[in-house]
Amino acid sequence: MAAPYWRRVDKPLLILHSGNDEYIPESVDKDGLIRHWKELCQPGIASELSGTIPGAGHRVEEPGAEEWLCNTVAKFLIQNIK
């Protein structure tokens, strides 16, 4: 059911998930979920920078997590400026 949604995306995509999101059960494999979503995308659409934000809660308020997020988004934007 999710595949048609992800296949419609035709622009570069950065998929991120908070590593310690308090709203997601610990039993959820966040890295596995991101890998799955990337596989559902058209080839070359999902960025290799996609992944979990280390140490981040849902709102990404932790200083180290904020820095990681900002750096990753900046790298993504630089790679995809056309």
C-alpha positions, 0 to 999 in steps of 0.5 A: 500500500505504501509503495505507490506513495513513495514511487510518486516522488520524483525529486531528491528526498532526504528521509530522516527519523529521530533515533530516540523518538519517544512516540515510536515504540522501541520495537520499531526498527527505525533504520530498517524502516528507512531502508524499506522506504528508500527501496520503495522510491524510484532509483536514485531519488532517496538520498544516501544521507537518509537515516536516523538522527543519533540521540534525537527525540521527536522534536530534535532538541538535543544539541548534538542531534540538532547539529547532526540534523543541520549538517545533514540537511545542509549536505543534502541541499548542497548535493541537490542544488541544480 
